[in-house]
Amino acid sequence: MEQALIEGRKALPECLPNPPVGCVLVRADSIISRGYTNAPGKHHAEAMALSQVEGELSDVTAFVTLEPCSFHGRTPSCALTLVERKIGAVYVALLDSDPRNLGKGIDILKAAGIPVMVGLMSEEAKQDLSPYLLHLSHN
């Protein structure tokens, strides 16, 4: 998750008003892909990381600093994309405070049978993300 936090910091200021989210994909204890939130309408962190790897990802774990989005806005739902790519497990630092999401991304992952753990390095993620979660204009 520490590496995902580092990725998220790379998103600023281009990602605004979206939060600066980071994501890393890990296979066999090695990072195979990295991503962060791009400018509005462009890749979210998860989509950027997923775009760098091909095929099914059942042996891959995603570490994401903010709950994957559950809804389709300017970009597709990251939670649904993780399900489609058959991600093996997801670790999330913080739930998304946006009422359009707020646990729904986690619910999508769990409904697909994907193990999800929320709260890893949450204090560090709060420090990075809190100023950007107040705007509630994600996506």
N, CA, C and O atoms as CSV, one atom per row, in Angstrom:
chain,resi,resn,atom,element,x,y,z
A,1,MET,N,N,0.836,-1.195,0.000
A,1,MET,CA,C,0.000,0.000,0.000
A,1,MET,C,C,0.877,1.254,0.000
A,1,MET,O,O,0.496,2.295,-0.536
A,2,GLU,N,N,2.034,1.135,0.600
A,2,GLU,CA,C,2.949,2.281,0.600
A,2,GLU,C,C,3.268,2.735,-0.826
A,2,GLU,O,O,3.307,3.933,-1.108
A,3,GLN,N,N,3.493,1.778,-1.715
A,3,GLN,CA,C,3.776,2.106,-3.117
A,3,GLN,C,C,2.554,2.713,-3.807
A,3,GLN,O,O,2.701,3.587,-4.661
A,4,ALA,N,N,1.361,2.264,-3.452
A,4,ALA,CA,C,0.134,2.842,-4.012
A,4,ALA,C,C,-0.013,4.296,-3.567
A,4,ALA,O,O,-0.437,5.142,-4.354
A,5,LEU,N,N,0.332,4.592,-2.320
A,5,LEU,CA,C,0.279,5.969,-1.835
A,5,LEU,C,C,1.249,6.852,-2.623
A,5,LEU,O,O,0.919,7.985,-2.974
A,6,ILE,N,N,2.433,6.331,-2.896
A,6,ILE,CA,C,3.417,7.074,-3.689
A,6,ILE,C,C,2.867,7.352,-5.087
A,6,ILE,O,O,3.031,8.451,-5.617
A,7,GLU,N,N,2.215,6.352,-5.680
A,7,GLU,CA,C,1.610,6.545,-7.007
A,7,GLU,C,C,0.557,7.641,-6.964
A,7,GLU,O,O,0.514,8.497,-7.847
A,8,GLY,N,N,-0.295,7.620,-5.938
A,8,GLY,CA,C,-1.363,8.614,-5.825
A,8,GLY,C,C,-0.838,10.033,-5.798
A,8,GLY,O,O,-1.459,10.935,-6.360
A,9,ARG,N,N,0.292,10.243,-5.156
A,9,ARG,CA,C,0.876,11.591,-5.075
A,9,ARG,C,C,1.305,12.109,-6.446
A,9,ARG,O,O,1.416,13.319,-6.643
A,10,LYS,N,N,1.545,11.207,-7.392
A,10,LYS,CA,C,1.932,11.604,-8.748
A,10,LYS,C,C,0.753,12.203,-9.522
A,10,LYS,O,O,0.947,12.859,-10.546
A,11,ALA,N,N,-0.457,11.978,-9.034
A,11,ALA,CA,C,-1.663,12.409,-9.742
A,11,ALA,C,C,-1.874,13.916,-9.701
A,11,ALA,O,O,-2.498,14.483,-10.597
A,12,LEU,N,N,-1.358,14.559,-8.672
A,12,LEU,CA,C,-1.599,15.995,-8.488
A,12,LEU,C,C,-0.703,16.843,-9.384
A,12,LEU,O,O,0.455,16.479,-9.592
A,13,PRO,N,N,-1.182,17.936,-9.909
A,13,PRO,CA,C,-2.541,18.475,-9.793
A,13,PRO,C,C,-3.469,18.067,-10.941
A,13,PRO,O,O,-4.635,18.462,-10.963
A,14,GLU,N,N,-2.960,17.278,-11.893
A,14,GLU,CA,C,-3.725,16.961,-13.098
A,14,GLU,C,C,-5.062,16.274,-12.822
A,14,GLU,O,O,-6.014,16.448,-13.582
A,15,CYS,N,N,-5.141,15.497,-11.747
A,15,CYS,CA,C,-6.347,14.711,-11.478
A,15,CYS,C,C,-7.524,15.541,-10.976
A,15,CYS,O,O,-8.675,15.113,-11.069
A,16,LEU,N,N,-7.240,16.716,-10.448
A,16,LEU,CA,C,-8.290,17.513,-9.811
A,16,LEU,C,C,-9.425,17.846,-10.785
A,16,LEU,O,O,-9.153,18.135,-11.950
A,17,PRO,N,N,-10.679,17.814,-10.347
A,17,PRO,CA,C,-11.146,17.732,-8.969
A,17,PRO,C,C,-11.260,16.309,-8.418
A,17,PRO,O,O,-11.716,16.132,-7.289
A,18,ASN,N,N,-10.864,15.303,-9.176
A,18,ASN,CA,C,-10.881,13.930,-8.668
A,18,ASN,C,C,-9.789,13.759,-7.620
A,18,ASN,O,O,-8.787,14.473,-7.656
A,19,PRO,N,N,-9.963,12.822,-6.685
A,19,PRO,CA,C,-8.939,12.600,-5.665
A,19,PRO,C,C,-7.703,11.916,-6.255
A,19,PRO,O,O,-7.811,11.167,-7.227
A,20,PRO,N,N,-6.533,12.171,-5.669
A,20,PRO,CA,C,-5.278,11.599,-6.159
A,20,PRO,C,C,-5.078,10.159,-5.679
A,20,PRO,O,O,-4.359,9.912,-4.712
A,21,VAL,N,N,-5.712,9.233,-6.356
A,21,VAL,CA,C,-5.698,7.824,-5.978
A,21,VAL,C,C,-4.512,7.115,-6.632
A,21,VAL,O,O,-4.127,7.424,-7.759
A,22,GLY,N,N,-3.942,6.156,-5.895
A,22,GLY,CA,C,-2.868,5.328,-6.435
A,22,GLY,C,C,-3.243,3.863,-6.385
A,22,GLY,O,O,-4.054,3.448,-5.556
A,23,CYS,N,N,-2.646,3.072,-7.282
A,23,CYS,CA,C,-2.912,1.638,-7.351
A,23,CYS,C,C,-1.643,0.915,-7.791
A,23,CYS,O,O,-0.943,1.366,-8.697
A,24,VAL,N,N,-1.361,-0.196,-7.149
A,24,VAL,CA,C,-0.316,-1.094,-7.646
A,24,VAL,C,C,-0.906,-2.494,-7.732
A,24,VAL,O,O,-1.747,-2.881,-6.920
A,25,LEU,N,N,-0.451,-3.247,-8.728
A,25,LEU,CA,C,-0.849,-4.636,-8.906
A,25,LEU,C,C,0.354,-5.502,-8.576
A,25,LEU,O,O,1.461,-5.262,-9.057
A,26,VAL,N,N,0.120,-6.517,-7.745
A,26,VAL,CA,C,1.209,-7.358,-7.243
A,26,VAL,C,C,0.955,-8.817,-7.591
A,26,VAL,O,O,-0.138,-9.341,-7.376
A,27,ARG,N,N,1.984,-9.463,-8.133
A,27,ARG,CA,C,1.938,-10.900,-8.436
A,27,ARG,C,C,3.202,-11.511,-7.837
A,27,ARG,O,O,4.312,-11.054,-8.109
A,28,ALA,N,N,3.025,-12.544,-7.020
A,28,ALA,CA,C,4.153,-13.255,-6.415
A,28,ALA,C,C,5.122,-12.285,-5.721
A,28,ALA,O,O,6.335,-12.360,-5.915
A,29,ASP,N,N,4.573,-11.389,-4.925
A,29,ASP,CA,C,5.356,-10.435,-4.137
A,29,ASP,C,C,6.142,-9.415,-4.958
A,29,ASP,O,O,7.060,-8.783,-4.435
A,30,SER,N,N,5.798,-9.246,-6.234
A,30,SER,CA,C,6.450,-8.237,-7.068
A,30,SER,C,C,5.407,-7.329,-7.702
A,30,SER,O,O,4.366,-7.798,-8.161
A,31,ILE,N,N,5.685,-6.038,-7.729
A,31,ILE,CA,C,4.789,-5.089,-8.390
A,31,ILE,C,C,4.931,-5.283,-9.896
A,31,ILE,O,O,6.027,-5.198,-10.449
A,32,ILE,N,N,3.798,-5.546,-10.547
A,32,ILE,CA,C,3.819,-5.755,-11.997
A,32,ILE,C,C,3.254,-4.566,-12.763
A,32,ILE,O,O,3.411,-4.469,-13.980
A,33,SER,N,N,2.588,-3.653,-12.033
A,33,SER,CA,C,1.958,-2.518,-12.690
A,33,SER,C,C,1.650,-1.441,-11.658
A,33,SER,O,O,1.404,-1.732,-10.488
A,34,ARG,N,N,1.668,-0.184,-12.118
A,34,ARG,CA,C,1.395,0.957,-11.247
A,34,ARG,C,C,0.443,1.908,-11.950
A,34,ARG,O,O,0.439,2.002,-13.178
A,35,GLY,N,N,-0.367,2.616,-11.166
A,35,GLY,CA,C,-1.258,3.595,-11.759
A,35,GLY,C,C,-1.665,4.669,-10.775
A,35,GLY,O,O,-1.567,4.496,-9.561
A,36,TYR,N,N,-2.122,5.780,-11.323
A,36,TYR,CA,C,-2.655,6.878,-10.511
A,36,TYR,C,C,-3.737,7.580,-11.316
A,36,TYR,O,O,-3.813,7.432,-12.535
A,37,THR,N,N,-4.569,8.343,-10.628
A,37,THR,CA,C,-5.668,9.029,-11.275
A,37,THR,C,C,-5.136,10.076,-12.237
A,37,THR,O,O,-4.317,10.916,-11.865
A,38,ASN,N,N,-5.604,10.021,-13.472
A,38,ASN,CA,C,-5.211,10.970,-14.507
A,38,ASN,C,C,-6.224,12.132,-14.548
A,38,ASN,O,O,-7.114,12.216,-13.701
A,39,ALA,N,N,-6.083,12.996,-15.511
A,39,ALA,CA,C,-7.004,14.132,-15.669
A,39,ALA,C,C,-8.440,13.636,-15.816
A,39,ALA,O,O,-8.656,12.520,-16.289
A,40,PRO,N,N,-9.434,14.449,-15.416
A,40,PRO,CA,C,-10.831,14.030,-15.530
A,40,PRO,C,C,-11.157,13.501,-16.929
A,40,PRO,O,O,-10.787,14.094,-17.942
A,41,GLY,N,N,-11.861,12.367,-16.951
A,41,GLY,CA,C,-12.227,11.718,-18.207
A,41,GLY,C,C,-11.186,10.729,-18.696
A,41,GLY,O,O,-11.447,9.963,-19.623
A,42,LYS,N,N,-10.021,10.737,-18.090
A,42,LYS,CA,C,-8.945,9.796,-18.435
A,42,LYS,C,C,-8.917,8.692,-17.384
A,42,LYS,O,O,-9.760,8.660,-16.487
A,43,HIS,N,N,-7.946,7.787,-17.497
A,43,HIS,CA,C,-7.850,6.642,-16.586
A,43,HIS,C,C,-7.853,7.015,-15.109
A,43,HIS,O,O,-7.194,7.964,-14.684
A,44,HIS,N,N,-8.611,6.245,-14.345
A,44,HIS,CA,C,-8.462,6.250,-12.894
A,44,HIS,C,C,-7.244,5.382,-12.578
A,44,HIS,O,O,-6.696,4.731,-13.468
A,45,ALA,N,N,-6.824,5.372,-11.321
A,45,ALA,CA,C,-5.616,4.641,-10.922
A,45,ALA,C,C,-5.685,3.168,-11.310
A,45,ALA,O,O,-4.735,2.624,-11.873
A,46,GLU,N,N,-6.819,2.523,-11.007
A,46,GLU,CA,C,-6.960,1.098,-11.296
A,46,GLU,C,C,-6.897,0.831,-12.792
A,46,GLU,O,O,-6.233,-0.106,-13.234
A,47,ALA,N,N,-7.592,1.660,-13.572
A,47,ALA,CA,C,-7.614,1.473,-15.025
A,47,ALA,C,C,-6.226,1.672,-15.623
A,47,ALA,O,O,-5.834,0.951,-16.541
A,48,MET,N,N,-5.480,2.648,-15.104
A,48,MET,CA,C,-4.119,2.874,-15.596
A,48,MET,C,C,-3.251,1.646,-15.317
A,48,MET,O,O,-2.518,1.186,-16.192
A,49,ALA,N,N,-3.340,1.119,-14.097
A,49,ALA,CA,C,-2.549,-0.068,-13.747
A,49,ALA,C,C,-2.982,-1.279,-14.574
A,49,ALA,O,O,-2.138,-2.028,-15.065
A,50,LEU,N,N,-4.283,-1.471,-14.730
A,50,LEU,CA,C,-4.790,-2.619,-15.489
A,50,LEU,C,C,-4.413,-2.546,-16.967
A,50,LEU,O,O,-4.241,-3.579,-17.615
A,51,SER,N,N,-4.284,-1.340,-17.500
A,51,SER,CA,C,-3.969,-1.180,-18.923
A,51,SER,C,C,-2.548,-1.652,-19.257
A,51,SER,O,O,-2.212,-1.827,-20.429
A,52,GLN,N,N,-1.733,-1.853,-18.253
A,52,GLN,CA,C,-0.338,-2.242,-18.462
A,52,GLN,C,C,-0.108,-3.758,-18.406
A,52,GLN,O,O,1.003,-4.234,-18.637
A,53,VAL,N,N,-1.167,-4.502,-18.098
A,53,VAL,CA,C,-1.053,-5.966,-18.025
A,53,VAL,C,C,-2.189,-6.591,-18.820
A,53,VAL,O,O,-3.270,-6.014,-18.940
A,54,GLU,N,N,-1.933,-7.777,-19.361
A,54,GLU,CA,C,-2.942,-8.460,-20.166
A,54,GLU,C,C,-3.456,-9.699,-19.453
A,54,GLU,O,O,-2.816,-10.233,-18.548
A,55,GLY,N,N,-4.624,-10.137,-19.884
A,55,GLY,CA,C,-5.163,-11.412,-19.441
A,55,GLY,C,C,-5.819,-11.397,-18.082
A,55,GLY,O,O,-6.016,-10.357,-17.455
A,56,GLU,N,N,-6.143,-12.591,-17.662
A,56,GLU,CA,C,-6.797,-12.817,-16.379
A,56,GLU,C,C,-5.804,-12.542,-15.258
A,56,GLU,O,O,-4.606,-12.788,-15.397
A,57,LEU,N,N,-6.317,-12.033,-14.153
A,57,LEU,CA,C,-5.450,-11.616,-13.057
A,57,LEU,C,C,-5.789,-12.315,-11.741
A,57,LEU,O,O,-5.658,-11.723,-10.670
A,58,SER,N,N,-6.220,-13.562,-11.822
A,58,SER,CA,C,-6.643,-14.270,-10.613
A,58,SER,C,C,-5.508,-14.486,-9.613
A,58,SER,O,O,-5.760,-14.749,-8.437
A,59,ASP,N,N,-4.267,-14.378,-10.072
A,59,ASP,CA,C,-3.116,-14.523,-9.171
A,59,ASP,C,C,-2.503,-13.170,-8.806
A,59,ASP,O,O,-1.362,-13.100,-8.348
A,60,VAL,N,N,-3.270,-12.097,-9.013
A,60,VAL,CA,C,-2.785,-10.741,-8.772
A,60,VAL,C,C,-3.622,-10.082,-7.675
A,60,VAL,O,O,-4.836,-10.273,-7.597
A,61,THR,N,N,-2.943,-9.302,-6.831
A,61,THR,CA,C,-3.600,-8.530,-5.787
A,61,THR,C,C,-3.463,-7.047,-6.119
A,61,THR,O,O,-2.380,-6.572,-6.461
A,62,ALA,N,N,-4.571,-6.327,-6.013
A,62,ALA,CA,C,-4.561,-4.880,-6.226
A,62,ALA,C,C,-4.514,-4.185,-4.871
A,62,ALA,O,O,-5.232,-4.559,-3.944
A,63,PHE,N,N,-3.667,-3.180,-4.767
A,63,PHE,CA,C,-3.603,-2.311,-3.598
A,63,PHE,C,C,-4.020,-0.926,-4.082
A,63,PHE,O,O,-3.352,-0.330,-4.927
A,64,VAL,N,N,-5.141,-0.411,-3.537
A,64,VAL,CA,C,-5.722,0.850,-3.995
A,64,VAL,C,C,-5.933,1.760,-2.792
A,64,VAL,O,O,-6.415,1.318,-1.749
A,65,THR,N,N,-5.571,3.035,-2.938
A,65,THR,CA,C,-5.652,3.949,-1.795
A,65,THR,C,C,-7.074,4.396,-1.473
A,65,THR,O,O,-7.346,4.813,-0.348
A,66,LEU,N,N,-7.994,4.314,-2.451
A,66,LEU,CA,C,-9.391,4.680,-2.235
A,66,LEU,C,C,-10.282,3.639,-2.900
A,66,LEU,O,O,-9.950,3.100,-3.955
A,67,GLU,N,N,-11.395,3.370,-2.277
A,67,GLU,CA,C,-12.353,2.393,-2.802
A,67,GLU,C,C,-12.586,2.573,-4.304
A,67,GLU,O,O,-12.852,3.686,-4.758
A,68,PRO,N,N,-12.488,1.492,-5.076
A,68,PRO,CA,C,-12.757,1.583,-6.517
A,68,PRO,C,C,-14.179,2.083,-6.775
A,68,PRO,O,O,-15.117,1.695,-6.078
A,69,CYS,N,N,-14.328,2.939,-7.772
A,69,CYS,CA,C,-15.642,3.506,-8.067
A,69,CYS,C,C,-16.593,2.421,-8.571
A,69,CYS,O,O,-16.203,1.500,-9.287
A,70,SER,N,N,-17.839,2.566,-8.173
A,70,SER,CA,C,-18.858,1.566,-8.520
A,70,SER,C,C,-19.708,1.990,-9.703
A,70,SER,O,O,-20.444,1.176,-10.261
A,71,PHE,N,N,-19.618,3.241,-10.088
A,71,PHE,CA,C,-20.530,3.796,-11.092
A,71,PHE,C,C,-19.783,4.232,-12.346
A,71,PHE,O,O,-18.577,4.479,-12.316
A,72,HIS,N,N,-20.517,4.321,-13.440
A,72,HIS,CA,C,-19.961,4.780,-14.717
A,72,HIS,C,C,-20.261,6.267,-14.837
A,72,HIS,O,O,-21.418,6.680,-14.913
A,73,GLY,N,N,-19.197,7.060,-14.853
A,73,GLY,CA,C,-19.339,8.505,-15.064
A,73,GLY,C,C,-18.663,8.830,-16.373
A,73,GLY,O,O,-19.071,8.345,-17.428
A,74,ARG,N,N,-17.612,9.663,-16.308
A,74,ARG,CA,C,-16.824,9.944,-17.513
A,74,ARG,C,C,-15.955,8.742,-17.872
A,74,ARG,O,O,-15.473,8.618,-18.998
A,75,THR,N,N,-15.766,7.856,-16.889
A,75,THR,CA,C,-14.977,6.636,-17.093
A,75,THR,C,C,-15.783,5.442,-16.576
A,75,THR,O,O,-16.690,5.617,-15.762
A,76,PRO,N,N,-15.462,4.233,-17.041
A,76,PRO,CA,C,-16.178,3.046,-16.561
A,76,PRO,C,C,-15.919,2.779,-15.074
A,76,PRO,O,O,-14.965,3.304,-14.500
A,77,SER,N,N,-16.760,1.975,-14.470
A,77,SER,CA,C,-16.612,1.580,-13.079
A,77,SER,C,C,-15.324,0.774,-12.880
A,77,SER,O,O,-15.121,-0.256,-13.523
A,78,CYS,N,N,-14.466,1.253,-11.987
A,78,CYS,CA,C,-13.224,0.523,-11.700
A,78,CYS,C,C,-13.519,-0.802,-10.996
A,78,CYS,O,O,-12.845,-1.802,-11.246
A,79,ALA,N,N,-14.517,-0.812,-10.124
A,79,ALA,CA,C,-14.861,-2.048,-9.432
A,79,ALA,C,C,-15.296,-3.122,-10.429
A,79,ALA,O,O,-14.858,-4.268,-10.337
A,80,LEU,N,N,-16.153,-2.756,-11.376
A,80,LEU,CA,C,-16.605,-3.724,-12.382
A,80,LEU,C,C,-15.452,-4.176,-13.276
A,80,LEU,O,O,-15.393,-5.341,-13.669
A,81,THR,N,N,-14.541,-3.267,-13.596
A,81,THR,CA,C,-13.391,-3.629,-14.423
A,81,THR,C,C,-12.495,-4.626,-13.689
A,81,THR,O,O,-11.992,-5.568,-14.301
A,82,LEU,N,N,-12.291,-4.429,-12.395
A,82,LEU,CA,C,-11.504,-5.382,-11.604
A,82,LEU,C,C,-12.172,-6.757,-11.603
A,82,LEU,O,O,-11.493,-7.780,-11.678
A,83,VAL,N,N,-13.503,-6.779,-11.518
A,83,VAL,CA,C,-14.247,-8.046,-11.572
A,83,VAL,C,C,-14.062,-8.694,-12.943
A,83,VAL,O,O,-13.779,-9.889,-13.034
A,84,GLU,N,N,-14.221,-7.908,-14.007
A,84,GLU,CA,C,-14.088,-8.445,-15.368
A,84,GLU,C,C,-12.703,-9.042,-15.612
A,84,GLU,O,O,-12.569,-10.041,-16.319
A,85,ARG,N,N,-11.683,-8.433,-15.031
A,85,ARG,CA,C,-10.316,-8.911,-15.207
A,85,ARG,C,C,-9.973,-10.039,-14.242
A,85,ARG,O,O,-8.851,-10.547,-14.253
A,86,LYS,N,N,-10.938,-10.435,-13.406
A,86,LYS,CA,C,-10.791,-11.559,-12.470
A,86,LYS,C,C,-9.629,-11.361,-11.497
A,86,LYS,O,O,-8.844,-12.277,-11.248
A,87,ILE,N,N,-9.535,-10.136,-10.948
A,87,ILE,CA,C,-8.496,-9.834,-9.968
A,87,ILE,C,C,-8.618,-10.793,-8.790
A,87,ILE,O,O,-9.726,-11.143,-8.384
A,88,GLY,N,N,-7.485,-11.217,-8.244
A,88,GLY,CA,C,-7.483,-12.219,-7.180
A,88,GLY,C,C,-7.910,-11.700,-5.827
A,88,GLY,O,O,-8.615,-12.397,-5.097
A,89,ALA,N,N,-7.500,-10.486,-5.470
A,89,ALA,CA,C,-7.836,-9.884,-4.181
A,89,ALA,C,C,-7.600,-8.387,-4.287
A,89,ALA,O,O,-6.846,-7.921,-5.141
A,90,VAL,N,N,-8.261,-7.636,-3.400
A,90,VAL,CA,C,-8.112,-6.183,-3.397
A,90,VAL,C,C,-7.950,-5.694,-1.965
A,90,VAL,O,O,-8.734,-6.042,-1.082
A,91,TYR,N,N,-6.924,-4.886,-1.752
A,91,TYR,CA,C,-6.715,-4.183,-0.491
A,91,TYR,C,C,-7.016,-2.717,-0.748
A,91,TYR,O,O,-6.512,-2.136,-1.709
A,92,VAL,N,N,-7.840,-2.115,0.110
A,92,VAL,CA,C,-8.265,-0.732,-0.038
A,92,VAL,C,C,-7.910,0.009,1.245
A,92,VAL,O,O,-8.199,-0.470,2.341
A,93,ALA,N,N,-7.284,1.175,1.113
A,93,ALA,CA,C,-6.938,1.959,2.300
A,93,ALA,C,C,-8.172,2.623,2.915
A,93,ALA,O,O,-8.393,2.527,4.122
A,94,LEU,N,N,-8.977,3.300,2.081
A,94,LEU,CA,C,-10.128,4.074,2.564
A,94,LEU,C,C,-11.374,3.820,1.743
A,94,LEU,O,O,-11.305,3.615,0.531
A,95,LEU,N,N,-12.522,3.836,2.420
A,95,LEU,CA,C,-13.792,3.862,1.701
A,95,LEU,C,C,-13.968,5.250,1.097
A,95,LEU,O,O,-13.490,6.238,1.654
A,96,ASP,N,N,-14.647,5.324,-0.031
A,96,ASP,CA,C,-14.914,6.586,-0.702
A,96,ASP,C,C,-16.099,7.274,-0.027
A,96,ASP,O,O,-17.165,6.675,0.113
A,97,SER,N,N,-15.920,8.521,0.389
A,97,SER,CA,C,-16.996,9.259,1.062
A,97,SER,C,C,-18.051,9.790,0.099
A,97,SER,O,O,-19.085,10.295,0.534
A,98,ASP,N,N,-17.803,9.684,-1.199
A,98,ASP,CA,C,-18.775,10.137,-2.189
A,98,ASP,C,C,-20.035,9.277,-2.059
A,98,ASP,O,O,-19.957,8.054,-2.170
A,99,PRO,N,N,-21.190,9.898,-1.825
A,99,PRO,CA,C,-22.412,9.103,-1.639
A,99,PRO,C,C,-22.776,8.233,-2.840
A,99,PRO,O,O,-23.525,7.268,-2.693
A,100,ARG,N,N,-22.258,8.558,-4.025
A,100,ARG,CA,C,-22.510,7.713,-5.200
A,100,ARG,C,C,-21.758,6.387,-5.084
A,100,ARG,O,O,-22.077,5.431,-5.790
A,101,ASN,N,N,-20.784,6.325,-4.220
A,101,ASN,CA,C,-19.965,5.124,-4.064
A,101,ASN,C,C,-20.154,4.547,-2.661
A,101,ASN,O,O,-20.915,3.594,-2.490
A,102,LEU,N,N,-19.491,5.094,-1.675
A,102,LEU,CA,C,-19.624,4.783,-0.249
A,102,LEU,C,C,-19.962,3.315,0.057
A,102,LEU,O,O,-21.037,3.006,0.572
A,103,GLY,N,N,-19.036,2.438,-0.267
A,103,GLY,CA,C,-19.200,1.012,0.001
A,103,GLY,C,C,-19.706,0.203,-1.175
A,103,GLY,O,O,-19.590,-1.023,-1.175
A,104,LYS,N,N,-20.262,0.860,-2.171
A,104,LYS,CA,C,-20.823,0.127,-3.309
A,104,LYS,C,C,-19.734,-0.556,-4.135
A,104,LYS,O,O,-19.954,-1.646,-4.664
A,105,GLY,N,N,-18.565,0.072,-4.250
A,105,GLY,CA,C,-17.452,-0.552,-4.973
A,105,GLY,C,C,-16.994,-1.822,-4.271
A,105,GLY,O,O,-16.700,-2.828,-4.916
A,106,ILE,N,N,-16.937,-1.766,-2.951
A,106,ILE,CA,C,-16.566,-2.944,-2.151
A,106,ILE,C,C,-17.617,-4.036,-2.337
A,106,ILE,O,O,-17.278,-5.208,-2.503
A,107,ASP,N,N,-18.892,-3.650,-2.309
A,107,ASP,CA,C,-19.984,-4.618,-2.479
A,107,ASP,C,C,-19.884,-5.341,-3.821
A,107,ASP,O,O,-20.103,-6.551,-3.887
A,108,ILE,N,N,-19.555,-4.612,-4.894
A,108,ILE,CA,C,-19.417,-5.226,-6.224
A,108,ILE,C,C,-18.311,-6.281,-6.206
A,108,ILE,O,O,-18.489,-7.385,-6.720
A,109,LEU,N,N,-17.182,-5.936,-5.616
A,109,LEU,CA,C,-16.056,-6.877,-5.552
A,109,LEU,C,C,-16.420,-8.116,-4.738
A,109,LEU,O,O,-16.172,-9.242,-5.168
A,110,LYS,N,N,-17.002,-7.907,-3.575
A,110,LYS,CA,C,-17.370,-9.042,-2.704
A,110,LYS,C,C,-18.436,-9.920,-3.345
A,110,LYS,O,O,-18.392,-11.143,-3.218
A,111,ALA,N,N,-19.401,-9.300,-4.037
A,111,ALA,CA,C,-20.462,-10.069,-4.700
A,111,ALA,C,C,-19.889,-10.985,-5.775
A,111,ALA,O,O,-20.472,-12.022,-6.091
A,112,ALA,N,N,-18.748,-10.598,-6.334
A,112,ALA,CA,C,-18.086,-11.417,-7.358
A,112,ALA,C,C,-17.163,-12.464,-6.734
A,112,ALA,O,O,-16.490,-13.210,-7.445
A,113,GLY,N,N,-17.135,-12.513,-5.401
A,113,GLY,CA,C,-16.307,-13.506,-4.729
A,113,GLY,C,C,-14.849,-13.102,-4.554
A,113,GLY,O,O,-14.006,-13.938,-4.228
A,114,ILE,N,N,-14.553,-11.833,-4.769
A,114,ILE,CA,C,-13.177,-11.345,-4.629
A,114,ILE,C,C,-12.922,-10.971,-3.166
A,114,ILE,O,O,-13.676,-10.185,-2.593
A,115,PRO,N,N,-11.872,-11.523,-2.559
A,115,PRO,CA,C,-11.546,-11.123,-1.191
A,115,PRO,C,C,-11.139,-9.646,-1.148
A,115,PRO,O,O,-10.322,-9.195,-1.951
A,116,VAL,N,N,-11.717,-8.903,-0.206
A,116,VAL,CA,C,-11.441,-7.479,-0.067
A,116,VAL,C,C,-11.086,-7.185,1.387
A,116,VAL,O,O,-11.763,-7.649,2.304
A,117,MET,N,N,-10.023,-6.412,1.593
A,117,MET,CA,C,-9.636,-5.970,2.929
A,117,MET,C,C,-9.573,-4.452,2.899
A,117,MET,O,O,-8.868,-3.874,2.072
A,118,VAL,N,N,-10.305,-3.803,3.795
A,118,VAL,CA,C,-10.352,-2.350,3.852
A,118,VAL,C,C,-9.641,-1.871,5.114
A,118,VAL,O,O,-9.822,-2.441,6.190
A,119,GLY,N,N,-8.838,-0.827,4.979
A,119,GLY,CA,C,-8.226,-0.192,6.143
A,119,GLY,C,C,-6.711,-0.258,6.201
A,119,GLY,O,O,-6.111,0.300,7.119
A,120,LEU,N,N,-6.076,-0.924,5.247
A,120,LEU,CA,C,-4.619,-1.026,5.236
A,120,LEU,C,C,-4.009,0.357,5.010
A,120,LEU,O,O,-4.253,0.982,3.978
A,121,MET,N,N,-3.217,0.836,5.971
A,121,MET,CA,C,-2.576,2.155,5.924
A,121,MET,C,C,-3.602,3.284,5.758
A,121,MET,O,O,-3.361,4.255,5.041
A,122,SER,N,N,-4.736,3.139,6.425
A,122,SER,CA,C,-5.813,4.125,6.277
A,122,SER,C,C,-5.419,5.505,6.796
A,122,SER,O,O,-5.826,6.511,6.216
A,123,GLU,N,N,-4.650,5.578,7.857
A,123,GLU,CA,C,-4.262,6.888,8.393
A,123,GLU,C,C,-3.396,7.654,7.396
A,123,GLU,O,O,-3.587,8.853,7.195
A,124,GLU,N,N,-2.457,6.968,6.780
A,124,GLU,CA,C,-1.613,7.602,5.770
A,124,GLU,C,C,-2.439,8.039,4.567
A,124,GLU,O,O,-2.234,9.123,4.020
A,125,ALA,N,N,-3.373,7.186,4.163
A,125,ALA,CA,C,-4.235,7.530,3.026
A,125,ALA,C,C,-5.114,8.729,3.357
A,125,ALA,O,O,-5.334,9.585,2.500
A,126,LYS,N,N,-5.619,8.806,4.585
A,126,LYS,CA,C,-6.436,9.959,4.989
A,126,LYS,C,C,-5.636,11.248,4.857
A,126,LYS,O,O,-6.159,12.262,4.397
A,127,GLN,N,N,-4.375,11.211,5.259
A,127,GLN,CA,C,-3.531,12.405,5.158
A,127,GLN,C,C,-3.431,12.868,3.710
A,127,GLN,O,O,-3.508,14.065,3.432
A,128,ASP,N,N,-3.260,11.932,2.793
A,128,ASP,CA,C,-3.117,12.272,1.374
A,128,ASP,C,C,-4.441,12.667,0.724
A,128,ASP,O,O,-4.480,13.586,-0.093
A,129,LEU,N,N,-5.514,11.984,1.080
A,129,LEU,CA,C,-6.772,12.111,0.335
A,129,LEU,C,C,-7.814,13.037,0.949
A,129,LEU,O,O,-8.641,13.590,0.224
A,130,SER,N,N,-7.795,13.219,2.261
A,130,SER,CA,C,-8.857,13.990,2.926
A,130,SER,C,C,-9.152,15.338,2.288
A,130,SER,O,O,-10.324,15.671,2.111
A,131,PRO,N,N,-8.142,16.131,1.932
A,131,PRO,CA,C,-8.465,17.438,1.332
A,131,PRO,C,C,-9.243,17.324,0.022
A,131,PRO,O,O,-9.925,18.268,-0.375
A,132,TYR,N,N,-9.149,16.207,-0.634
A,132,TYR,CA,C,-9.764,16.046,-1.963
A,132,TYR,C,C,-11.088,15.301,-1.906
A,132,TYR,O,O,-11.823,15.285,-2.893
A,133,LEU,N,N,-11.404,14.691,-0.790
A,133,LEU,CA,C,-12.660,13.947,-0.662
A,133,LEU,C,C,-13.820,14.856,-0.290
A,133,LEU,O,O,-14.977,14.457,-0.417
A,134,LEU,N,N,-13.540,16.040,0.158
A,134,LEU,CA,C,-14.606,16.968,0.556
A,134,LEU,C,C,-15.392,17.476,-0.633
A,134,LEU,O,O,-16.560,17.837,-0.492
A,135,HIS,N,N,-14.774,17.511,-1.805
A,135,HIS,CA,C,-15.431,18.085,-2.985
A,135,HIS,C,C,-16.507,17.176,-3.562
A,135,HIS,O,O,-17.433,17.649,-4.222
A,136,LEU,N,N,-16.392,15.890,-3.321
A,136,LEU,CA,C,-17.389,14.910,-3.786
A,136,LEU,C,C,-17.716,15.033,-5.272
A,136,LEU,O,O,-18.861,14.834,-5.677
A,137,SER,N,N,-16.723,15.355,-6.070
A,137,SER,CA,C,-16.953,15.436,-7.521
A,137,SER,C,C,-16.024,14.459,-8.222
A,137,SER,O,O,-15.320,14.825,-9.164
A,138,HIS,N,N,-16.026,13.222,-7.762
A,138,HIS,CA,C,-15.194,12.177,-8.332
A,138,HIS,C,C,-15.766,11.767,-9.683
A,138,HIS,O,O,-16.981,11.740,-9.881
A,139,ASN,N,N,-14.888,11.458,-10.583
A,139,ASN,CA,C,-15.262,10.935,-11.905
A,139,ASN,C,C,-15.562,12.089,-12.790
A,139,ASN,O,O,-15.902,11.899,-13.958
